[in-house]
């Protein structure tokens, strides 16, 4: 019987330079999509998938993340005294229970693989998920929940994938596919940011992963890859052939919130998906479109 996925890693140590000067004092992951930070959307997605333990790999000047998911007793008491019970419920929903929230630092920016490696002691010998908050996925069923359901079918390692234009393959980790049923693709290889002419497919990995703990054996070697960084894709490639490895075409739309236009698009899409504000947002958009 395979172990369930109950832990998640959020690599959130980056500087967020694309959003300067806004991110000079505010972590990029705390920029809001409407009224919730990007990172809270990611946490809520993980909760919906049955995740119980939340590991944040942070860096300097990221204390706002720790404070956000902590209980603010003064704020809670003030909201309760003023009868603002809806706001109090929203604030309490952002809290992570004691003993379920863990922080570790990536002291040097050596790449995504290095950030994940920094969480090794907190993951131990359990399978775990990785969620990159920059990728906001909107759909009827949360993306990570779809991945957990697929994991329960096939086990091993699973990455969420989307088809990208061939000219953009040099920006992503790309799957070399052995077979494909239209939902799950069996992977025989991975290539990090290949030139379009050399890409084995156009199936691109986005910021959702379920991995086995053996990944740390390969990350431990600290081998540099594309961009002279320790690439998670390179370590994952070493698991192929030894463990099942699949790419999941999830149901939903992915928005790249690491890009300014993508962030605006995600904000609009999320607002239009909320019954409490969709009509007003449509009316507002008509003024500009």
C-alpha positions as CSV (number, residue, x, y, z in Angstrom):
1,X,0.0,0.0,0.0
2,X,1.5,3.4,-1.1
3,X,1.9,6.2,1.4
4,X,-0.6,9.0,1.1
5,X,0.5,12.6,0.3
6,X,0.2,14.7,3.4
7,X,3.0,17.2,3.1
8,X,3.6,20.1,0.8
9,X,6.6,22.3,0.1
10,X,6.2,26.0,-0.9
11,X,9.5,27.3,-2.3
12,X,9.0,31.0,-1.6
13,X,12.5,32.4,-1.1
14,X,12.7,34.3,-4.4
15,X,13.3,38.1,-4.6
16,X,10.4,38.8,-6.9
17,X,12.4,41.2,-9.0
18,X,9.8,41.4,-11.8
19,X,7.5,43.2,-9.4
20,X,9.9,45.7,-8.0
21,X,9.5,48.2,-6.3
22,X,6.3,46.6,-4.9
23,X,8.3,43.6,-3.7
24,X,11.0,45.6,-2.0
25,X,9.3,45.2,1.3
26,X,6.4,42.8,0.5
27,X,7.1,39.2,-0.5
28,X,5.9,38.5,-4.0
29,X,3.9,35.6,-2.7
30,X,1.9,38.0,-0.5
31,X,0.6,40.1,-3.4
32,X,-3.2,39.7,-3.4
33,X,-5.4,38.2,-5.9
34,X,-8.5,40.2,-5.0
35,X,-8.5,39.7,-1.2
36,X,-6.2,36.8,-0.6
37,X,-2.4,36.6,-1.1
38,X,-1.2,34.3,-3.9
39,X,0.3,32.1,-1.2
40,X,-3.0,31.7,0.6
41,X,-4.6,30.5,-2.6
42,X,-1.9,27.9,-2.9
43,X,-2.4,26.8,0.8
44,X,-6.1,26.5,0.3
45,X,-5.5,24.4,-2.8
46,X,-3.2,22.1,-0.8
47,X,-5.8,21.8,2.0
48,X,-8.4,20.8,-0.5
49,X,-6.1,18.0,-1.6
50,X,-5.8,16.5,1.9
51,X,-2.5,18.1,2.8
52,X,-1.9,18.3,6.6
53,X,1.7,19.6,6.9
54,X,2.9,22.8,5.3
55,X,6.6,23.6,4.7
56,X,7.7,27.0,3.6
57,X,11.2,27.5,2.2
58,X,11.7,31.2,2.7
59,X,14.5,33.8,2.6
60,X,15.4,37.1,4.3
61,X,12.6,39.7,4.6
62,X,9.9,37.0,4.4
63,X,8.5,37.4,7.9
64,X,5.2,38.6,6.5
65,X,4.5,35.0,5.3
66,X,5.0,33.6,8.8
67,X,2.8,36.3,10.4
68,X,0.0,35.8,7.8
69,X,-0.5,32.1,8.6
70,X,-0.2,32.7,12.4
71,X,-3.1,33.5,14.7
72,X,-3.4,37.2,15.5
73,X,-5.3,37.2,18.8
74,X,-5.5,41.0,19.0
75,X,-7.0,41.3,15.5
76,X,-9.4,38.4,16.2
77,X,-10.6,39.9,19.4
78,X,-11.1,43.3,17.9
79,X,-13.2,41.9,15.0
80,X,-15.3,39.9,17.4
81,X,-15.9,42.9,19.7
82,X,-17.0,44.9,16.7
83,X,-19.3,42.2,15.5
84,X,-17.4,41.7,12.2
85,X,-18.0,38.0,12.2
86,X,-17.6,37.5,8.4
87,X,-14.2,39.2,8.5
88,X,-13.2,37.2,11.6
89,X,-14.1,33.9,9.8
90,X,-12.0,34.9,6.8
91,X,-9.0,35.8,9.0
92,X,-9.3,32.5,11.0
93,X,-9.4,30.6,7.7
94,X,-6.0,31.9,6.8
95,X,-4.5,30.4,10.0
96,X,-2.5,27.1,9.9
97,X,-2.9,25.0,13.1
98,X,0.0,24.7,15.5
99,X,2.4,22.0,14.7
100,X,1.4,21.9,11.1
101,X,3.3,24.9,9.8
102,X,7.1,24.7,9.3
103,X,9.7,27.2,8.0
104,X,13.2,26.8,6.8
105,X,15.5,29.1,4.9
106,X,17.2,28.9,1.6
107,X,20.2,31.0,2.4
108,X,21.7,31.2,-1.1
109,X,19.5,31.4,-4.3
110,X,20.8,28.3,-6.1
111,X,17.7,27.3,-7.9
112,X,14.4,25.4,-7.4
113,X,16.1,22.1,-6.8
114,X,18.2,23.6,-4.0
115,X,15.1,25.2,-2.4
116,X,13.3,21.8,-2.3
117,X,16.5,20.2,-0.9
118,X,16.4,22.7,2.0
119,X,13.1,21.0,3.1
120,X,14.6,17.5,3.3
121,X,14.6,17.2,7.1
122,X,11.0,18.2,7.3
123,X,9.8,15.8,4.6
124,X,11.7,12.7,5.8
125,X,10.8,9.5,4.0
126,X,7.3,10.6,2.9
127,X,6.0,11.4,-0.6
128,X,5.2,15.1,-0.8
129,X,3.8,17.8,-3.0
130,X,5.4,21.0,-4.3
131,X,3.3,24.0,-5.1
132,X,4.7,27.1,-6.7
133,X,2.4,30.0,-5.8
134,X,3.3,31.9,-9.1
135,X,1.1,29.4,-10.9
136,X,-2.5,30.1,-10.1
137,X,-4.8,27.4,-11.4
138,X,-8.5,28.0,-11.6
139,X,-10.9,25.0,-12.1
140,X,-13.8,23.2,-10.8
141,X,-11.6,20.7,-8.9
142,X,-8.3,22.1,-7.4
143,X,-5.3,21.1,-9.5
144,X,-3.4,19.4,-6.6
145,X,-6.5,17.4,-5.7
146,X,-6.6,16.1,-9.2
147,X,-3.0,15.1,-8.9
148,X,-3.5,13.3,-5.6
149,X,-6.4,11.3,-7.2
150,X,-4.1,10.4,-10.1
151,X,-1.3,9.4,-7.6
152,X,-3.8,7.1,-5.9
153,X,-4.2,5.4,-9.3
154,X,-0.6,5.1,-10.5
155,X,1.7,6.0,-7.6
156,X,5.2,7.2,-8.1
157,X,5.9,10.8,-9.3
158,X,3.4,13.1,-11.0
159,X,3.9,16.6,-12.5
160,X,1.1,18.8,-13.8
161,X,1.6,19.7,-17.4
162,X,0.2,22.0,-20.1
163,X,0.8,22.2,-23.8
164,X,2.8,25.3,-24.7
165,X,3.7,26.8,-28.2
166,X,6.9,25.1,-29.4
167,X,8.7,28.5,-29.5
168,X,8.2,28.8,-25.7
169,X,9.7,25.4,-24.7
170,X,13.0,27.1,-23.8
171,X,11.2,28.6,-20.8
172,X,10.0,25.3,-19.2
173,X,10.9,21.8,-18.2
174,X,9.6,19.6,-21.1
175,X,8.4,15.9,-21.1
176,X,9.8,13.2,-23.3
177,X,6.7,11.1,-23.6
178,X,6.6,7.3,-23.9
179,X,2.8,6.9,-24.2
180,X,-0.1,9.2,-23.7
181,X,-3.8,8.5,-23.1
182,X,-4.8,12.2,-23.3
183,X,-4.9,12.6,-19.5
184,X,-1.9,10.8,-18.1
185,X,1.4,10.8,-20.1
186,X,4.0,8.2,-19.2
187,X,7.3,9.9,-19.0
188,X,10.6,8.5,-20.3
189,X,12.7,11.6,-19.9
190,X,12.8,15.3,-18.9
191,X,14.6,18.2,-20.5
192,X,15.1,21.6,-18.7
193,X,14.5,24.6,-21.0
194,X,15.3,22.9,-24.4
195,X,15.7,24.9,-27.6
196,X,12.5,24.7,-29.6
197,X,14.1,22.6,-32.3
198,X,15.4,20.1,-29.7
199,X,12.3,19.9,-27.5
200,X,11.0,16.2,-27.4
201,X,7.4,17.5,-27.0
202,X,5.5,20.6,-26.1
203,X,4.2,19.2,-22.8
204,X,5.5,21.6,-20.2
205,X,5.7,21.2,-16.4
206,X,4.0,23.9,-14.4
207,X,4.4,24.5,-10.6
208,X,2.7,21.4,-9.2
209,X,4.5,18.2,-8.3
210,X,4.1,15.0,-6.3
211,X,7.4,13.4,-5.7
212,X,8.9,10.5,-3.8
213,X,11.5,11.2,-1.1
214,X,14.3,9.5,-3.2
215,X,14.5,12.9,-5.0
216,X,16.6,14.1,-2.2
217,X,19.3,11.5,-2.9
218,X,19.8,13.2,-6.3
219,X,19.4,16.8,-5.0
220,X,22.1,16.0,-2.4
221,X,24.7,15.9,-5.2
222,X,24.2,19.7,-5.8
223,X,24.8,19.3,-9.5
224,X,24.4,22.5,-11.5
225,X,22.2,22.5,-14.6
226,X,20.6,25.2,-16.9
227,X,21.4,28.7,-15.7
228,X,24.1,27.3,-13.5
229,X,21.4,26.5,-10.9
230,X,20.5,23.2,-9.2
231,X,17.5,22.2,-11.3
232,X,14.6,20.2,-9.9
233,X,14.0,18.8,-13.4
234,X,17.5,17.3,-13.6
235,X,16.9,15.4,-10.3
236,X,13.5,14.2,-11.3
237,X,15.0,12.8,-14.5
238,X,17.1,10.5,-12.4
239,X,13.9,8.9,-10.9
240,X,12.6,7.8,-14.3
241,X,13.0,4.1,-14.9
242,X,13.3,3.4,-11.2
243,X,9.8,4.7,-10.2
244,X,6.6,5.4,-12.1
245,X,6.6,8.9,-13.5
246,X,3.6,10.6,-15.2
247,X,2.5,14.0,-16.4
248,X,-1.1,14.9,-15.7
249,X,-3.2,17.1,-18.0
250,X,-5.3,18.7,-15.3
251,X,-8.7,20.3,-15.8
252,X,-8.6,24.0,-15.3
253,X,-6.8,27.1,-16.5
254,X,-3.3,28.1,-15.4
255,X,-2.2,31.7,-15.0
256,X,1.4,32.8,-14.7
257,X,1.4,35.3,-11.8
258,X,5.2,35.6,-12.1
259,X,4.4,37.9,-15.1
260,X,2.8,41.3,-14.7
261,X,0.2,40.8,-17.4
262,X,-0.4,37.2,-16.2
263,X,-1.0,38.5,-12.7
264,X,-3.6,41.0,-14.0
265,X,-5.3,38.3,-16.0
266,X,-5.4,36.0,-13.0
267,X,-6.9,38.8,-10.9
268,X,-9.6,39.4,-13.4
269,X,-10.4,35.7,-13.9
270,X,-10.6,35.1,-10.2
271,X,-12.8,38.1,-9.7
272,X,-15.2,37.0,-12.5
273,X,-15.4,33.6,-10.9
274,X,-16.7,35.1,-7.6
275,X,-20.5,35.5,-7.4
276,X,-20.2,38.3,-4.9
277,X,-18.4,40.6,-7.4
278,X,-18.6,39.1,-10.9
279,X,-21.3,41.4,-12.2
280,X,-19.7,44.6,-10.9
281,X,-16.3,43.6,-12.4
282,X,-17.9,42.9,-15.8
283,X,-19.6,46.3,-15.6
284,X,-16.2,47.9,-14.8
285,X,-14.4,46.1,-17.6
286,X,-16.9,47.4,-20.2
287,X,-15.6,50.9,-19.5
288,X,-12.2,49.9,-20.7
289,X,-12.9,47.2,-23.3
